[in-house]
Amino acid sequence: MTHAEIKAWLQQRDPAELQTLWGRADAVRRAQVGDAVHLRGLIELSNYCTRLCGYCGVRAANQQLTRYRMPADEIVACARTALQQGFGTVVLQAGEDATLTGPWVAELIRRIKAETALAVTLSLGERPEAELAAWRAAGADRYLLRFETSNAALFAEIHPPHPVRSRDRVGQLRELRRLGYEVGSGVMIGIPGQSYDDLAADIALFRELDLDMIGVGPFVAHPDTPLGRGLGPQALPAGVQVPNDTLTTYQVLALARLACPRANIPATTALATLGGADGQTLALQRGANVIMPNVTPTAYRRLYQIYPDKACFYDGQEATAAVLRERLAAIGRTVGTGRGDAPNLQGRVCAADAATKGELV
Ligand code: 5AD
């Protein structure tokens, strides 16, 4: 798809045309990654963060938030519960908490790997390459780091640079690839100042980066952040500014599926926040093939407020594979078994093997 074609699809509002887009995305999803929906248990380890992202509620300067950090034993216990509930993967997510040092995280990964057969996905922000390498050596399988927007000027406005390191998020994504991680990224949809051209370029970048996982969700204004208070970038004129609504999010999901047919694409929590449980179901019928139920202990969960009123559908005890299986069966889908690695990665590994053996790929 050309830039103009992607942009036209993003701006499309005709219901009949949109049905065509949903149908195409669903057909590609079924053909390329099948009917299984993979479950990832999300553990939010810590809401401490040293960064000052203008959109995010856990930013260092937000003093309205009670901070927590889960002890390692609790995290490992949580991973064990996730395994018992039928999950094949845990996602370890946190703010950029300086206390989660390289060796501490490496030890945590080793413990989870020693005690369970779970795949481990990390979502720990911008970290030095030496740590990413050590975590990969400790057994981490995947890493998620959204680039948020491919518009460098807009990104700079909403994301003050790291005080020491200069490499950008796309640079880290390339390092993660070199280190052998399955690599995930994504964007927020409807950031003030984000145009349809920007969003079309984001989707082209998903493809250029050959992402294994793509997570997208609507921007949700948080009152205790600069963007939520109307500081930061301002909305563009109507028709140019991307709206932060569910329809646009489905359009991005569907186009991401067409751009990256063999990627794993979750129906994300931010979508559920705006669109309800039905929002996640629709996402699964318009390109998505993954859901990430929150398995963080409830006492902590309400404190991980990236944005307000974060949805907790499919949460806690409810997030058992049995309950989900029933809901998914209603739309002709099954619960994935095993780790649910991205078929995209399998393709790349085969190609690399063949290349090493001197075969034509
Ligand atoms: N609205 C929607 N998504 C947000 N994120 C952070 N803050 C917000 C917000 N206000 C997303 C970012 C980040 C991910 C962990 O959460 O895309 O990468």
Residues whose N, C-alpha, C, O or C-beta is under 5 A from the ligand:
A	BS01	5AD	Y55 C56 R146 M188 P218 F219 V220 A221 H222 A270 I306 Y307
